[in-house]
Amino acid sequence: MRCFGVLALIMGLAGCASRPVVYYHVSKGDKVVAPISEDGVRFPETIKAYSLGRYRDPHHPRMMHERHLAYRVEEDATWDYSPKSVSLSNKESNPNIFQAADAEVELKKQQDHNALLTDQNKVLLQKLNNVEQINQEAERLAKENKALQEALDQSRREAEGLKNNLETQFQAQPVVEPPKKKGALEKLFSLLPNKN
């Protein structure tokens, strides 16, 4: 166990040892080679910009971040081992990246707005269908009401005709009063002989 500890200490110290720096001296007579461009030698790192909308900070719940761009290194720079390769990404900063990110955000807003409008249209269509059904029911009831009103008017005309007929018949017949009932005293006097 002691050997293992000493071995670990030696390896740790060896890992911390610095490498010697080598300086090359170029005399004035030698030509300096121009720097080599990265095209064909290395693939540059790929960086993508993401447009983030408003969000609450997960570490500070009382803090909100406004819309901004976040840059992320998608791929680190690597060596190009093929002799005739062409770099597929542009290392220079793209001035249109903000416009593209804003366009993406605007597109997302439009899509959300369209989805909201679609939902509202479905609700409105349902309400419109309900109103149409209510209107059809109202029209049916109005037709029934009109038919009942016509029947009532016809019944009133018939009743008026019958009333007029009864009035004319009543005026045509002589009025005969029914005989009055004699009281008990009158019956008694009627039984007495007449002196005439």
Secondary structure, DSSP 4 states (H G I P E B T S, - for coil): -HHHHHHHHHHHHHHHPPPPP------TTSPPPPPPPSTTTEEPPEEEEEEE--EE-SS-TT-EEPSEEEEEEEE--EE--STT----S--SPPTTHHHHHHHHHHHHHHHHHHHHHHHHHHHHHHHHHHHHHHHHHHHHHHHHHHHHHHHHHHHHHHHHHHHHHHHHHHHHSPP-PPPPPP-HHHHHHHHSPP--
